[in-house]
Amino acid sequence: MEKRSILLKYGELILKGANRSYFDAVLLRQVRRKLKPLGEFRVFTSQSTVFVESEDDMLLEMALPLMQKVFGIVSVSMAWRVEKEMGAILKCVEEKIAPDLVGAQSFKADARRSDKKFPLKSPEICREVGGCVLRTLGKRAPRVDVHNPAEVVWVEIREDFAYVHAGKLPGAGGMPYGTSGRALLLLSGGIDSPVAGYRMAKRGAFVDCLHFESFPYTSERAKEKVMDLARKLCAYTDTVNFASIRLTKLQLALQEACQEEYFTILLRRSMMRLACRVAERQGCGAIVTGESLGQVASQTMEALRCTDAVANLPVYRPLIGMDKEEIVRTSREIDCFETSILPYEDCCTVFTPRHPKLNPTLEQVLAEEEKLDLASLENEAFENIEFVRIDG
């Protein structure tokens, strides 16, 4: 009897060795967590594929786009599960698959035979399936193109059943979320930092968020914008631990005591010291920023060196070699761009110097920091930190 199933295909997870079972378990947990709000599903894994089944086809339709946002999965397919017998496979192709190929420019059949006891080999299955499509559609059939087809009819001969489907949706790729430790993302209201958080989550890292604000110079709506960006990330991470620290008093003290051209780099160093303290409290093993080399004055090699000098944790910059067009493209793909460009100031832009120091030396920066009691100002800011859990 024909029954619909969602097939989720592994990516680089198949390269794992003795610890493969750990990654499998985390991936299944993520899939079940995504599906839980929808209803009851049967989820299991076999031969580098996760199978999602339900008695309700409507639930499967609702689940399909959610499965595209599970890290560790490279493709998502809605398939028909049929008896492992050629007659049943061809009947499914004729009734369920071929009608959807009308209007396609070209197609081919592809077969994967995990069960080597199946009487037909893969090329023979392909010939039977391709012939079935041509016979069923007649003059309406797309032409056959085995090298660059517009559509592919897939037949997978598995241990218990055969699965037939046409068309694969792209998955999120990467590694299962939560398999690579925990990191603290410095989340501003701009385009870059949400993309950096997404890229780290895609590599399997749990991502907590820290935002710096400058109320009343930045508004509550500016903070809400950043929280909205964290919610966008939840489409991939489910939940986010969000912390915010107010830097207004520290910024005003820097502005009063220090040379204006050093203001940005001094602020970034204070942010990094505070971020390391928050990270240690949260159990994070690294700091993540959205910096890209040379994009602004605080992102020159010299400026980054001065910033990193105060960090006692690794600082990861997944965008460091990307240009703005690449970053914007990813921002649009993860649905963050329109929120990121909303016209609300963040704490770094409010007090931006007219002519920031492009090539600061560590000695110059340390001399500026000697002009005020930064430790007390940072302690006061840290003691008033606010935490909130954000759900998708």
C-alpha positions as CSV (number, residue, x, y, z in Angstrom):
1,M,0.0,0.0,0.0
2,E,1.3,3.4,-0.9
3,K,2.2,5.7,1.9
4,R,3.9,9.1,2.0
5,S,7.2,9.6,3.9
6,I,9.7,12.4,4.2
7,L,13.3,11.4,3.5
8,L,16.1,13.5,5.1
9,K,19.6,12.8,3.6
10,Y,22.7,13.1,5.6
11,G,25.6,15.4,4.6
12,E,29.1,15.2,5.9
13,L,27.8,13.3,8.9
14,I,28.5,10.1,6.9
15,L,32.2,10.8,7.3
16,K,32.1,10.3,11.1
17,G,33.7,7.2,12.4
18,A,33.4,5.5,15.9
19,N,31.4,8.4,17.3
20,R,28.8,8.4,14.5
21,S,26.1,7.2,16.9
22,Y,26.4,10.3,18.9
23,F,25.8,12.6,15.9
24,D,22.9,10.4,14.8
25,A,21.3,10.7,18.2
26,V,21.7,14.5,18.2
27,L,20.3,14.8,14.7
28,L,17.2,12.7,15.5
29,R,16.6,14.8,18.7
30,Q,16.7,18.0,16.6
31,V,14.3,16.6,14.0
32,R,11.8,15.5,16.8
33,R,12.1,18.9,18.5
34,K,11.2,20.6,15.2
35,L,8.2,18.3,14.7
36,K,6.8,18.3,18.2
37,P,4.6,21.4,17.9
38,L,2.9,19.8,14.8
39,G,1.7,16.5,16.3
40,E,2.7,12.8,16.3
41,F,5.4,11.5,13.9
42,R,7.5,8.4,13.6
43,V,11.1,9.3,13.2
44,F,13.9,6.9,12.7
45,T,17.2,6.6,10.8
46,S,18.6,3.9,8.5
47,Q,21.5,3.9,6.0
48,S,22.4,7.6,6.3
49,T,18.7,8.7,5.9
50,V,16.2,10.0,8.5
51,F,12.7,8.9,7.8
52,V,9.7,10.9,9.0
53,E,6.3,9.3,8.9
54,S,2.8,10.3,10.0
55,E,-0.7,8.9,9.6
56,D,-1.8,12.5,8.6
57,D,-0.5,13.6,5.2
58,M,-1.3,17.2,6.0
59,L,1.2,17.0,8.9
60,L,3.8,15.8,6.5
61,E,3.2,18.8,4.2
62,M,3.5,21.1,7.2
63,A,6.7,19.4,8.3
64,L,8.5,19.6,5.0
65,P,9.7,23.2,5.2
66,L,10.7,22.8,8.8
67,M,12.9,19.9,7.9
68,Q,14.8,22.2,5.5
69,K,16.1,24.1,8.6
70,V,17.6,21.2,10.4
71,F,21.4,21.4,10.4
72,G,23.1,18.1,9.3
73,I,20.6,17.4,6.5
74,V,21.6,18.2,2.9
75,S,18.3,17.3,1.1
76,V,14.6,16.8,1.9
77,S,12.2,14.8,-0.2
78,M,8.5,13.9,0.0
79,A,8.5,10.3,-1.2
80,W,6.0,7.5,-1.7
81,R,6.7,4.3,0.2
82,V,5.6,1.2,-1.7
83,E,6.1,-2.5,-1.6
84,K,9.5,-3.6,-2.7
85,E,8.2,-5.0,-6.0
86,M,8.6,-3.7,-9.5
87,G,4.9,-3.7,-10.3
88,A,4.1,-1.5,-7.2
89,I,7.0,0.8,-8.1
90,L,5.8,1.3,-11.7
91,K,2.2,1.8,-10.6
92,C,3.4,4.6,-8.2
93,V,5.4,6.2,-11.0
94,E,2.5,6.1,-13.3
95,E,-0.1,7.5,-10.9
96,K,1.8,9.7,-8.5
97,I,5.1,10.9,-10.2
98,A,4.5,11.1,-14.0
99,P,1.6,13.6,-13.9
100,D,3.9,16.1,-12.1
101,L,6.5,15.9,-14.9
102,V,4.2,17.4,-17.5
103,G,5.7,20.7,-18.6
104,A,9.2,19.8,-17.5
105,Q,11.9,20.3,-20.1
106,S,13.8,17.0,-19.4
107,F,14.1,14.2,-17.0
108,K,16.0,11.0,-16.1
109,A,15.4,8.1,-13.7
110,D,17.9,7.3,-11.0
111,A,17.9,4.2,-8.8
112,R,19.7,3.3,-5.5
113,R,19.6,-0.4,-4.6
114,S,20.6,-0.8,-0.9
115,D,19.1,-4.3,-0.9
116,K,21.3,-6.2,-3.3
117,K,18.9,-9.1,-3.3
118,F,16.4,-7.1,-5.3
119,P,16.1,-8.9,-8.6
120,L,16.8,-5.9,-10.9
121,K,20.0,-4.0,-10.8
122,S,20.0,-0.1,-10.7
123,P,20.4,0.4,-14.5
124,E,17.5,-2.0,-15.2
125,I,15.3,-0.2,-12.7
126,C,16.1,3.1,-14.4
127,R,15.1,1.7,-17.8
128,E,11.8,0.4,-16.4
129,V,11.0,3.7,-14.6
130,G,12.0,5.9,-17.5
131,G,9.9,3.8,-19.9
132,C,6.9,4.0,-17.6
133,V,7.1,7.8,-17.6
134,L,7.3,7.9,-21.4
135,R,4.5,5.5,-21.9
136,T,2.3,7.2,-19.4
137,L,2.7,10.8,-20.7
138,G,3.1,10.0,-24.4
139,K,3.5,13.3,-26.3
140,R,3.4,15.2,-23.1
141,A,6.5,13.5,-21.8
142,P,9.7,15.6,-21.3
143,R,12.7,14.5,-23.2
144,V,15.2,12.2,-21.6
145,D,18.5,13.8,-20.5
146,V,20.8,11.6,-18.5
147,H,23.5,14.3,-18.1
148,N,21.7,17.5,-17.0
149,P,18.0,16.8,-16.5
150,A,15.5,19.3,-15.2
151,E,13.8,16.6,-13.1
152,V,15.0,13.3,-11.6
153,V,12.7,10.4,-10.7
154,W,14.4,8.6,-7.8
155,V,13.8,5.0,-6.8
156,E,15.4,3.8,-3.6
157,I,15.3,0.1,-2.8
158,R,15.6,-0.1,1.0
159,E,15.6,-3.0,3.4
160,D,11.8,-3.1,4.0
161,F,10.3,-0.9,1.3
162,A,10.9,1.0,-1.9
163,Y,10.7,4.8,-1.9
164,V,9.8,6.8,-5.1
165,H,10.1,10.5,-5.4
166,A,10.9,13.3,-7.8
167,G,12.6,16.5,-6.8
168,K,14.8,17.2,-3.8
169,L,14.6,20.3,-1.7
170,P,17.8,21.7,-0.4
171,G,18.6,21.1,3.3
172,A,20.5,23.4,5.7
173,G,23.7,21.3,5.5
174,G,26.4,21.6,8.1
175,M,26.6,19.6,11.4
176,P,23.8,18.7,13.8
177,Y,23.1,21.7,16.1
178,G,24.8,21.2,19.5
179,T,27.5,18.8,18.5
180,S,30.4,21.4,18.5
181,G,30.2,23.0,21.9
182,R,28.7,26.4,22.9
183,A,29.7,29.9,21.8
184,L,28.6,33.4,22.7
185,L,27.6,35.6,19.7
186,L,28.0,39.4,20.0
187,L,24.7,40.3,18.4
188,S,24.3,43.9,17.2
189,G,21.4,45.2,15.1
190,G,23.4,45.1,11.9
191,I,23.6,42.7,8.9
192,D,26.8,40.8,9.8
193,S,26.4,39.4,13.3
194,P,23.2,37.3,12.7
195,V,25.0,35.8,9.7
196,A,28.0,34.9,11.9
197,G,25.7,33.3,14.4
198,Y,24.0,31.3,11.7
199,R,27.3,30.1,10.3
200,M,28.5,28.9,13.7
201,A,25.2,27.2,14.4
202,K,25.5,25.5,11.0
203,R,28.8,24.1,12.2
204,G,27.1,22.5,15.2
205,A,27.8,25.1,17.9
206,F,25.1,26.1,20.4
207,V,24.8,29.9,20.1
208,D,24.0,32.2,23.0
209,C,23.6,35.9,22.2
210,L,25.0,39.0,24.0
211,H,23.8,42.5,23.0
212,F,25.3,45.8,24.2
213,E,22.9,48.8,24.4
214,S,23.3,52.5,25.2
215,F,19.9,53.6,26.5
216,P,18.7,56.4,26.2
217,Y,20.9,57.0,23.2
218,T,19.6,53.8,21.8
219,S,15.9,53.1,22.1
220,E,14.0,50.2,23.5
221,R,12.8,49.6,19.9
222,A,16.5,49.1,18.9
223,K,16.8,46.4,21.5
224,E,13.6,44.8,20.3
225,K,15.0,44.8,16.8
226,V,18.0,42.8,18.0
227,M,15.8,40.4,19.9
228,D,13.8,39.9,16.6
229,L,17.0,38.9,14.9
230,A,17.6,36.4,17.7
231,R,14.1,35.0,17.0
232,K,15.1,34.7,13.3
233,L,18.0,32.5,14.3
234,C,15.6,30.4,16.3
235,A,14.2,29.0,13.0
236,Y,17.4,27.0,13.0
237,T,18.3,26.8,16.7
238,D,14.8,26.5,18.3
239,T,15.8,28.6,21.3
240,V,18.4,31.3,22.1
241,N,19.7,32.5,25.5
242,F,19.8,36.3,25.1
243,A,21.7,38.6,27.4
244,S,22.0,42.4,27.3
245,I,24.4,44.8,28.9
246,R,24.0,48.6,29.1
247,L,27.2,50.5,28.3
248,T,26.0,54.1,28.5
249,K,27.9,55.1,31.6
250,L,31.1,53.5,30.4
251,Q,30.8,55.1,26.9
252,L,30.3,58.6,28.4
253,A,33.4,58.1,30.6
254,L,35.4,57.1,27.6
255,Q,34.2,60.0,25.7
256,E,35.1,62.4,28.5
257,A,38.6,61.0,29.4
258,C,40.1,59.6,26.1
259,Q,41.1,60.8,22.7
260,E,38.2,60.6,20.3
261,E,40.1,58.6,17.6
262,Y,40.6,55.7,20.1
263,F,37.1,55.6,21.3
264,T,35.9,52.7,19.1
265,I,38.8,50.4,19.8
266,L,38.6,51.2,23.6
267,L,34.9,50.3,23.5
268,R,35.5,47.1,21.6
269,R,38.1,46.0,24.2
270,S,35.6,46.6,27.0
271,M,33.0,44.7,25.1
272,M,35.4,41.8,24.7
273,R,36.3,41.7,28.4
274,L,32.6,41.7,29.3
275,A,31.8,39.1,26.7
276,C,34.5,36.7,28.1
277,R,32.9,37.1,31.6
278,V,29.4,36.4,30.2
279,A,30.8,33.4,28.2
280,E,32.4,31.9,31.3
281,R,29.1,32.3,33.2
282,Q,27.2,30.6,30.4
283,G,29.6,27.8,29.8
284,C,30.6,29.0,26.4
285,G,34.0,28.0,25.0
286,A,34.4,30.9,22.5
287,I,33.3,34.4,21.4
288,V,31.8,34.9,18.0
289,T,31.7,38.2,16.1
290,G,30.4,39.4,12.7
291,E,33.7,41.2,11.8
292,S,35.0,41.1,8.3
293,L,38.6,42.1,7.6
294,G,38.9,45.8,6.6
295,Q,35.2,46.5,6.5
296,V,35.3,49.4,9.0
297,A,38.0,51.0,11.1
298,S,37.6,48.6,14.0
299,Q,38.2,45.7,11.7
300,T,41.7,46.3,10.5
301,M,44.3,43.8,11.4
302,E,45.9,46.2,13.9
303,A,42.5,47.0,15.5
304,L,41.5,43.3,15.8
305,R,44.9,42.5,17.4
306,C,44.2,45.2,20.0
307,T,40.7,43.8,20.6
308,D,41.9,40.2,20.9
309,A,44.6,41.1,23.3
310,V,42.1,41.3,26.2
311,A,40.3,38.0,25.3
312,N,40.9,34.9,27.4
313,L,38.8,32.7,25.1
314,P,39.1,32.0,21.4
315,V,37.5,34.6,19.2
316,Y,35.8,33.2,16.1
317,R,35.0,35.4,13.1
318,P,33.3,33.2,10.5
319,L,32.8,36.2,8.1
320,I,36.4,37.4,8.2
321,G,37.1,36.7,4.6
322,M,33.7,37.4,3.1
323,D,32.7,40.5,1.2
324,K,29.5,42.5,1.9
325,E,27.6,41.0,-1.0
326,E,28.2,37.5,0.2
327,I,27.1,38.5,3.7
328,V,24.0,40.2,2.5
329,R,23.1,37.2,0.3
330,T,23.2,34.9,3.3
331,S,21.3,37.5,5.4
332,R,18.5,37.4,2.9
333,E,18.5,33.6,2.7
334,I,18.0,33.3,6.5
335,D,15.3,36.0,6.5
336,C,17.3,38.5,8.6
337,F,18.1,41.2,6.1
338,E,14.9,43.2,6.3
339,T,15.0,43.3,10.1
340,S,18.7,44.2,10.1
341,I,18.3,47.3,7.9
342,L,15.5,48.8,10.1
343,P,16.7,52.3,11.0
344,Y,17.5,51.9,14.7
345,E,21.0,52.9,16.0
346,D,23.2,50.5,18.0
347,C,25.6,51.3,20.7
348,C,28.7,51.3,18.4
349,T,27.3,53.8,15.9
350,V,25.9,56.3,18.5
351,F,29.4,57.4,19.7
352,T,31.4,56.8,16.5
353,P,34.4,59.1,16.3
354,R,34.7,61.4,13.2
355,H,38.2,60.0,12.4
356,P,38.8,56.7,14.1
357,K,42.3,55.4,14.5
358,L,42.9,52.9,11.7
359,N,46.2,51.4,12.8
360,P,46.3,51.6,16.6
361,T,49.2,50.0,18.5
362,L,48.6,48.2,21.7
363,E,50.9,50.6,23.6
364,Q,48.8,53.6,22.5
365,V,45.6,51.9,23.5
366,L,46.9,50.9,26.9
367,A,48.0,54.5,27.5
368,E,44.4,55.7,26.8
369,E,42.9,53.0,29.1
370,E,45.1,54.3,32.0
371,K,43.1,57.5,32.0
372,L,40.1,56.0,33.7
373,D,39.0,53.2,36.0
374,L,37.7,50.8,33.4
375,A,37.5,47.8,35.8
376,S,34.9,49.6,38.0
377,L,32.9,50.7,35.0
378,E,32.9,47.2,33.5
379,N,32.0,45.6,36.9
380,E,29.0,47.9,37.2
381,A,27.8,47.1,33.7
382,F,28.3,43.3,34.3
383,E,26.4,43.4,37.6
384,N,23.3,44.8,35.8
385,I,23.2,42.2,33.0
386,E,19.8,41.1,31.9
387,F,19.0,37.5,30.6
388,V,16.0,36.3,28.7
389,R,15.3,33.0,26.9
390,I,13.9,33.5,23.3
391,D,11.9,30.8,21.6
392,G,11.3,30.6,17.9
